[in-house]
């Protein structure tokens, strides 16, 4: 199911309401459902166009929220849902800050989009998140490097509700075929990884700038 756009996409972008696009998305949904790992398709405002059963299983414990359900808008879920940290481990550093950076890039490109502007207003209503967005984010990007902003290839921690996985990691794989890209959509898959328990991993030092609670970091 494709969500209605709040603003306008840059031309030329074929609309998802055409019969060919609808048929393509239906077939792509079948493909997505066959993938064993959580996988979703989003538009430029992170509205979820498609999500498979593994994705729904991963976030099945999320409570009801009026604007930030994971299968509705993944950006809003990461930033605003109170249960997000129960699934997305190391929530602030590994998920919130990269998503804020992605949001900042989207605002530069689609600044007049009503859906993105609504997210911006919600960020502004939270003093801590507003400080993170306006002040902490540039410090964080400078500290960790621009590669930390990219989702593709990033390894991020998770708490999976299935005890067979439990506390684990996923590698985010962004793989968008041409037809999907032409519709303005992006596909992300969270490839679950077997947990490797080692003293070195347990003692890994966290980068001091990767946080939201104190913005910017104090010496």
ABEGO torsion letter per residue (X at the ends): XBBBBABBBBOBBBBAABAAAAAAAAAAAAAAAABABBBBBBBAAGBBABBBAAAAAAAAABBBBAAABAAABAAAAAAABAAAAAABBGAAAAAAAAAAAAAAAAAAAAAABAAAAAAAAAAAABAAAAAAAAAAAAAAAAAAEAAAABABGBBBBBBBABAAAEBBBBBBBBBBBAAAAAAGBBBBBBBBBBBBBBAAAAABBBBAABBAABOBBBX
